[in-house]
């Protein structure tokens, strides 16, 4: 069942957040706030943002997994939370696609955790029936671009003013893979 989704492999575990994770998760987010600010989408100021409790956040993610709207998971390494990977905005029907997003704690950057986590979750998405997975990357985000390239995502073009990030609407470059693309290399077929 999607709400119990746990993916192990490649030296890491992808798992749902639980209420017990609140202190560790909040500390991880606080410690990495400045590191993530240039890359993480936020609500524009003209939209009334609502503060959500951590428990409500966990319930929302559980509902999204159960209804197959998104696959939000924490990245866990050696028993500690290290980041997040998600396939969000899942569309079924004729489209069968979703958008892959991820982040890793600054002290874990450069350890190849994100490509491994992204491959695990993308493989899961293909197994449950998605045909296409996209990644939207700010053009200046070289680290994220390397993740897409390592995983063989193909650059498709630019979306102008695509997401609200760090105080403004930012362009993004779109990369994509389909179920039909060959998955060869060190990141594919490592768990599930």
Secondary structure by P-SEA (a helix, b strand, c coil): cccccccccccbbbbbbcccaaaaaaaaaaaacccccccccccccccbbbbbcaaaaaaaaaaaaaacccbbbbbbcccccccccccccccccccccbbbbbcccccccccaaaaaaaaaaaaaaaaacccbbbbbbcccaaaaaaaaaaabbbbcccccccccccccbbbbbbbbcccccccccccccccc
